[in-house]
């Protein structure tokens, strides 16, 4: 069933007309040049602030998860456990699972970092981020770069398209050796098992990935398992979170 929204369709139509409207070479060149400078500005600010935060683990998940949801409470506990093990916590800075992660880090006395994004709806910074550790980005790809560059591990809670995007981006970069490997904990067997079955039965069965690629991440079902997976990775390689 398709629900029509004439106002929405008209806005899309106008945006498309504007996008396809022919521009002069000078207009294109000027627009692209300013875009480069804006991207550079966001990168410089991100590098300067995040290079000082020390070892952190990023926690991802839905912005729509309510505080009474078991996964919200689990994310809060995971953040608490991680900070007690010497890690800070990075989230997308918004509500839901992101808020839970920052909240757990905040009340444990650990570093609580928020990498926010400007959106027309849904996204606003939560109150549990350290005052000097909140950044707000306009470009999603710059924001994702910051997560990749300054994380020592990922904890992926139940979420939507954005969570899947962050998860598969990290898996792809590790699989292709474009990023140094770090531990990834996929939390919630009931939530993620269907996806993993499809990956094994379709991607792996078709020869599009290797069996070893499934070892890039680990499916866990508790806060303790998630935190232990991150910690055990660095113990295995004789590294500490204060490197």
N, C-alpha and C positions, 0 to 999 in steps of 0.2 A: 504494500500500500504506500503510495507516494503522497505526501502532504504538501500541497502547493502553498507557497508564501510569496505573494506578488511583490511586496515591498522588498523582500530579500532578493528575489530574482532581478528586480530593477536595479538594485545596488550592484549586483554582480555584473549586470549588463553594462552599467556605466563604467565600472572598473575595467572591464574588458575593452570597451571602446577607447578608453583613455590609454590603456596599455598598448593597443595596436595602432593608435594614432601615429602616423609617420612623424619622426623627429629629425631635425637637422643634425648634421655631423657635430656641430658645435654644441648643441643641446645634449646629445648623447655623451660626448667627451666630458663636458662639464659635470653632468650627473654622475658618471662613473668615477670621475676623479674625487668628487666629494664623498662618494660612498667608500672609496678606499681609505680616505682620511678618517672617516667615522669608525670603520672597522679597526684601523690602526689604533685609534684612541681607546677603544674598548679593550683591545689586546694589551696595550701598555698599562692601563689601569689595573687589569686583571693580573698581569704578571707581577707588577709592583706589590700589590696587596697580598696575593696568595703565596708568593715566594717566601713569606715570613711566617706562615701559619704552622709549619712543621708537618709531620706525618698525619694524614687524615684518611678516613674511609667515607665514601659517599653512600648515602642511603636514598634509594629511589622508590617511588610508589605513587599511587593515585592522590591527586589533590582533593578528591571527593570523598575520601574515607573519613568517617565521623569518629569523634573521640571515644565513643563507646564500642567501636568495632574491635574485635580481637586482634586484627592485624595492626591497628593503630597502637594498641597497648604493647604488642610484640615489638614494633619498631622502636617505641620508646625504651623498652627494656634492652634491645640490642645496642642502641646508642649508649645507654648507661654502661653496659658491660664493656663496650669497646673503649670508652674513655677511661675506664678503670684499668684497662690493659695498656694505656699509653697513647692511644690514638685520639685525634680530634674527629669531629663529624662534620661532613659537608652535605647539605641538601640543596634542593632547588629553591629553598627559601620561602615557599608558599604554605598553604594550609594542608590538611590531611596528613598523609604519611610523612611529608616533609616537616610539618610542624611537630609531629611525634618524635622524629629524629633529633631535631634541634632541642626539643623539650628534655629528652633524656640526657643529652649532652650538657645542657644548661644546669640541670639539677644535680648532676654528678660533679660539677665543677670543672668540666672539660671544655675544650674549645668547640664553639658552636658557630659554624660558618654557613651563610646563606648566599647562593648564587641565583639571584632572581631573574625573571624575564618580564619585559613589558608586554602585557596582553590586554585586549579590550574587555575581557571578562575572566572571572574565576581566580586569577592570580593576584595575590597581595602578600606582602611579607608578614611572617608570623612574629610574635613578640619574644621568641626564645633565642634569637640570634644575637651574638655578641655585638655590641654597638659599633666596634671597629672592623667587623667581619661580614658586613652586608654589601654585596655588589649587585647592581641591576644592569642587565644587558638588553640591548635591542635585537641583536642577532643571535639566533639559536645556535648557529655553527660556532660562534665565538664562545658562547656559554658552554657548549659541549667540549670544546678544546680545553677549557679550564678544568672541567671534571676529569678529563683524561690525564692532563698534565700533572695535577696536584693531588691525585688519589693514590693511595696504596692498596686499595681494594674497593670492591662494589658489593653492596647488599641490595638485592633487587626484591622489593616487596610487591604484592599484587597491585597492578595498575593497568593503565590503558595504552594508547598508541605511543605516548611520550616515554613511558617506562620501557616499552618494547624497543623503541628507538635507541635509548641509551644502552640497553642490554646488548642488542645485536651489533651496535657500533663497536662496543668494547670487544665482543667475541670476534668480530671480523678483523679488527686491528691486531689482536693477539694471534689469531689463526694465520694471518699473513705476515707476521713478524714485523709489523710496522709500529708496534708498541711493546715495551718490556712487559712481560707477563706479570699479572697480579691476581690475587684470588677473587673469585666472584661467587657469592652465595645467593642462590635463587631460593627465596623463602616462601613456603606454602605448598605442600604437595598436592592438596586438593585443587588448588588454583592452577598450578603450572603443569600438572601431569599430562593433561590433554595435549598441550603444546609440545611437550617433550616426546610423547608418543608419536605425534605427527612428524617431528624432526627425525625420529629414528625410522619410522615406517615409510616416510616419503623421501626426505633428503638423503638419509644414509642409504636406504634401500635402492635409491636411484643412482648412487655413486657420486652425488653432488657434494658430499662431505666425507671425511674419513672418520673411522671409529674413534681415533684419538682426539678429534675435535670436540667430542662430547665430554672430555676431561677438562676442558677450559673452565667449566663452571661446575658447581655442586648443588644439588637439590637438597635442602634441609627443611626441617619442620618445627624448629624451636629457636628461641633467642640464643640459648646456650650453644646450639650447634652452629649457628651463623657466626657468632663471635669466635668460637673455637676454630672454625675453618679459616678465618682471617689470621688468627694468631699462629696456628700450626704451620701455615705456609711460610711465615718468616722464621719460625723455629727450625724448620726443615733446612733452610738455606743459611742458618746461623746469622740472621739479621735481626735487629731490634727496631721497634717503631720510633726510636729516637735517632735514626741514622741521618 
